[in-house]
Amino acid sequence: MRQHEPRRILHIVSAMDRGGAETLIMNVYRNVDKSQVQFDFIVHRSEEGDYDNEILEMGGKIFQIESLGQLGPILYIKELTRIMRSFPYQAIHSHTDYQGGISSFAAKLSGIQHRICHSHSTNWHKGKRLKERIILKTLQAIIKFSATSYCSCSEEAARFLFGNHSLKKGKVKILKNGIDLRSFTNLDRNCKKKLLQELKLPEDTITIGHVGTFSKSKNQRYILKVLKKLLAKEPRFVVLMVGDGPLKHQVEIEAKKLGIQKNIRFLGVRSDIPSIMKSFDIFLFPSIFEGFGIVALEAQSAGIPCVLSDVIPDSVDMGLGLVTFINLNQSIEVWCEEINKGLLINRPENNIIFNQILSKGYDIQNNIKDWISLYGLNAVYVVGD
């Protein structure tokens, strides 16, 4: 490769929408020296992703292919190797959990030296049938055979994909889900007022915020049940839901059936997440499973109290006194009670929030060098170094 050409890293994802893993990748991408290193992406959806335009503007390439399930293993590997051999890639970085071994295998066939499998989740439908167990074990074996590095957003996600033995042996690198901390702590105090005006809501509205893809794992239908119960005693509650996804229409229908549609605003995909977060009075995140829950970190960065399901890893709590974990088997009344308690929490000052999260290592500038080192590169590829 000629010296003036940037080193290229190939990321394998489902689609570059505003999900947690994708947002994390973009946080890293924005902070590398793009004259020295570039990110390309293999996606498995023909529709345009939320981040696609930004990727192209920064010099990245996007390759659209059908999924492993659509193509089958042989054709899928053939498609992967065709792309992987089209450029002298420095590394491939797979974000597709158990299927990451297939990408790493294709990269091994293509002669790519650095092959990373990254766990972002704590759930996969394993099933109890013999066939499903065999598929699971086979995919795990392919990861072990093909990947050169394992990494994860949390210990829980590491155990899920790579097993407890690999974690205990130090074979898995925990990469913290860093965010652009300053964009959340350096915010206008009038964010909520401006958003309420935009949405034509009264100034005394109590906002419950939620950010996430509309999917079974994010459990938005449970939020509707909580809101229904809260409105029985306090009509000023309004849920602000940010995001899109396959179950959005179902959630909208359910809200109408419950008669609470006037107290919900579906904001769609937004690029102004920091100011949206600052507009919440409380953040509600009753996920059924999560690898880490980067949006809960963002909410704390904006100083917002969080009520979370206890399946979310403890490591998401930054020790600011803003997080409450609740088991999903607890009653709706318990969730309502904790939400009302959260509204009374004294919020820390911005400088305290910034220093605390910085000390925990969750500012993107703190951990981006760990990403770069996975690719066999050094700190000169990071902006500012």
Beta strands, then each sheet from edge to edge (+ up, - down):
strand 1: 7-12
strand 2: 37-43
strand 3: 62-64
strand 4: 91-94
strand 5: 114-119
strand 6: 149-152
strand 7: 172-174
strand 8: 206-211
strand 9: 237-242
strand 10: 264-268
strand 11: 282-285
strand 12: 306-309
strand 13: 323-326
sheet 1: 3+ 2+ 1+ 4+ 5+ 6+ 7+
sheet 2: 10+ 9+ 8+ 11+ 12+ 13+
end
